[in-house]
Amino acid sequence: MPARLPDGDPAPRDGTLPASALTELGSRPFGVYVHVPFCATRCGYCDFNTYTADELGNGGGRSRAGYVAAVRAELALARRVLGDAAPPVETVFFGGGTPTLLGPGELAELLRAVEETFGLAPDAEVTTEANPESVDAASLAALRKAGFTRISLGMQSAVPHVLATLDRVHTPGRPAQAAREARAAGFEHVSLDLIYGTPGESDDDWRASLGAALATKPDHLSAYALIVEPGTRLAAQIKRGALPAPDDDVLADRYEIADAELAAAGLRWYEVSNWAASPGDACRHNLGYWRGGDWWGIGPGAHSHVGGVRWWNVLHPSAYTARLAEGASPAAGRELLNADTRRVERVMLELRLADGLSLDVLDAAGRAAAAQAAADGLADPDALADDADPRLRLTLRGRLLADAVVRALTP
């Protein structure tokens, strides 16, 4: 299990938050993330906090019923901690893992629990991730009826040998079929996730995957460069020379191919790794992360943020369920963010958005660095010179070098 927790301070056993954090609650969008840690198999590149049945063995936290009960217990804890200051939930996101390894009835029960605990905004976005082989027409119809509005399908590739290297078990045509079934079920938003830079993938392979994804006419697509995470099976294969490491220049070329082909199909980037057919098709839950919103993360290893306080839950399902059974918070640690840290994080996250970063966030040195970024072709000079609302907006080249731009802005 490669996942690791960050360093931080001890979290209170009862989950209490500082009064300053609660004072800010309601001033930004509020979301709920539900982490479902179960997977049928472990993909060789994955370092997420997920568990197969074999990895869980006979320990506590293995049963789906036990997990659902623990999620309900954490929701009750969240209500006690946030109190009457908690606003209705604007976005709910079920991630994993493979959330759809839970049955539609169980996912519907958890969504009802969120609504009963906090209430849902009238236009709430409700998303679940899904592996293409973990859903069918009947389960998708049941999820839509339960109130899910958005589904994100883990396609990754349409090329058999690339899927094999990634240890993905679905057949190449299954994601497109699942996307059609989701549309037929009435989902308002259907998104596909792709990975580029897998060892052995060619430019033609990547174009084939993009073409297969676009043929489904998705309103949203995410494309992520393959990252070789320490402790994964893929990292071990590369270390012993069985597979080549991803090449940075190749990854940049693949990104440029993706941006060109997606733009030609009518999808525009709104975040460095995400494209949508219109602003209303963007993932509002993820925008909440990038714009510094508040959210409560439910489940083993889930992270939360409220009013400048960030905390994270214990990783293992057994430890998670045991903490809640004792009436204690499952938080393993937390961090109180000072003003400077919050400003730096705002720069890091908002710069990734097509809307860009307001120059008001930057100090004098940061503004000088922004001007240099524009001079170097990394940022749009017209947006920077806008008298009404000067903003730092990355160019295509700037997106490829976003981390370097952030370092220059926040030395």
C-alpha positions, 0 to 999 in steps of 0.5 A, spaced: 500 500 500 504 505 497 499 511 500 503 515 505 500 521 510 503 528 510 506 530 516 502 535 521 500 536 528 496 531 532 488 532 531 483 533 536 480 526 538 473 530 537 475 533 531 473 540 534 476 546 529 478 553 531 473 558 532 476 562 526 475 556 521 468 556 523 467 563 522 469 563 515 464 557 513 459 559 508 463 564 505 466 559 500 462 553 496 462 547 501 463 540 498 463 533 500 468 528 498 467 521 499 473 516 498 471 509 497 477 505 498 475 498 494 478 496 488 477 489 484 485 489 482 491 494 483 493 497 477 501 497 477 501 505 476 497 507 482 499 509 489 492 511 491 489 509 498 486 503 495 485 496 497 483 489 494 479 484 497 486 480 498 489 486 501 484 487 506 484 480 508 479 478 514 480 484 517 475 490 520 473 495 514 473 489 509 465 489 509 461 494 504 456 494 510 461 496 515 464 501 510 457 504 509 456 505 517 462 508 518 461 513 513 454 515 516 458 516 523 463 520 520 457 525 517 454 525 524 461 527 526 462 533 521 455 535 523 457 536 530 463 539 528 461 544 523 454 546 527 449 550 524 454 554 520 455 549 515 451 551 509 448 546 504 452 542 500 454 544 493 458 539 490 458 531 492 464 527 489 465 519 490 472 518 488 476 512 490 478 507 489 472 504 485 466 507 488 461 503 483 464 497 487 458 499 491 452 497 489 447 503 486 443 502 492 449 503 497 451 509 493 444 512 493 444 511 501 450 515 502 448 520 498 441 521 502 446 521 508 449 527 505 443 530 504 440 529 511 446 531 514 447 538 511 442 539 505 443 539 498 443 546 494 438 546 489 443 545 483 448 541 487 453 537 482 453 530 484 459 526 481 461 519 481 468 516 478 467 509 475 471 504 472 468 502 465 467 495 467 464 496 474 457 499 471 452 497 466 446 500 463 441 498 469 446 501 475 447 507 471 440 508 470 439 507 478 445 512 480 441 517 475 435 516 479 438 517 485 440 524 484 447 523 481 448 528 475 455 527 473 460 520 472 467 520 470 469 514 467 476 511 467 478 510 460 486 511 460 487 508 453 483 505 447 490 501 445 490 494 448 498 494 449 497 500 453 492 498 457 496 491 459 502 496 461 497 500 466 494 493 468 487 496 466 482 490 465 477 493 461 476 492 454 478 497 449 471 499 447 468 498 454 469 506 456 465 508 449 459 503 451 459 505 458 459 513 456 453 511 451 449 508 457 450 514 461 447 518 456 442 514 455 440 514 463 440 521 463 446 523 466 447 531 465 455 530 464 459 525 462 467 525 463 472 521 460 479 520 464 486 519 459 493 517 461 499 519 456 506 517 456 505 510 458 511 506 456 511 503 449 505 508 447 506 511 441 504 518 438 499 514 434 497 510 440 495 517 443 491 519 437 487 513 437 485 514 444 483 521 443 479 519 437 476 514 441 474 518 447 472 524 442 467 519 438 463 518 445 462 526 444 464 527 452 462 534 455 468 533 459 475 530 458 481 529 463 488 528 460 494 526 465 501 525 464 503 518 467 507 519 473 511 514 476 510 513 483 515 510 488 513 503 491 508 502 485 509 496 481 510 500 475 516 503 479 519 497 480 519 495 473 522 501 470 528 500 476 529 493 473 529 496 466 523 492 464 520 498 462 523 505 460 521 511 464 517 516 461 520 522 457 519 529 459 519 531 452 515 526 449 510 528 455 510 535 452 509 533 445 503 528 447 500 534 451 500 539 445 497 533 441 491 533 446 490 540 446 490 541 439 485 535 438 480 537 443 480 544 441 478 542 434 473 538 437 470 544 441 473 542 448 477 548 451 482 547 457 479 550 463 485 547 468 491 545 466 489 537 465 482 538 464 477 540 458 470 542 457 465 543 452 462 549 455 464 553 462 457 549 465 461 542 463 467 544 468 467 539 474 465 544 479 467 540 485 474 540 483 474 547 481 472 548 489 479 545 490 483 549 485 479 556 488 480 554 495 473 552 497 471 548 503 470 541 503 469 535 508 473 529 506 469 522 508 473 515 508 479 512 509 485 517 507 480 523 505 483 530 506 479 536 508 479 543 508 475 548 512 477 555 513 484 555 513 485 548 517 487 542 513 486 535 516 487 528 513 484 521 516 487 515 517 489 510 511 487 503 513 479 502 513 480 498 519 483 503 523 478 508 520 472 504 522 475 503 529 476 510 530 469 512 529 466 506 532 469 509 539 466 515 537 472 519 535 474 523 529 478 518 524 483 524 523 490 522 523 493 529 523 492 536 521 495 543 519 493 550 521 495 554 514 498 561 516 496 567 511 503 566 507 501 559 506 494 560 504 497 565 499 502 561 496 497 555 495 492 560 492 498 562 487 499 554 485 492 552 484 489 558 481 495 559 476 493 552 473 486 555 471 484 558 464 481 564 468 488 565 471 491 569 477 489 576 479 495 580 480 492 583 487 495 576 490 502 577 488 507 582 492 512 586 488 517 581 486 511 576 484 509 582 479 516 582 476 516 575 475 509 575 472 512 580 467 518 576 466 513 570 464 509 574 459 516 576 456 518 569 456 512 567 452 509 563 458 503 568 460 498 572 456 501 579 455 494 582 454 491 579 460 497 582 464 496 589 461 488 589 462 487 595 466 480 593 469 482 586 471 490 584 470 491 577 471 496 572 469 494 567 464 498 561 462 500 560 454 500 553 452 508 553 453 506 556 460 502 550 462 507 546 460 512 549 465 507 551 470 511 549 476 517 553 474 512 559 473 509 558 480 517 557 483 518 564 480 512 567 483 513 565 490 521 564 491 
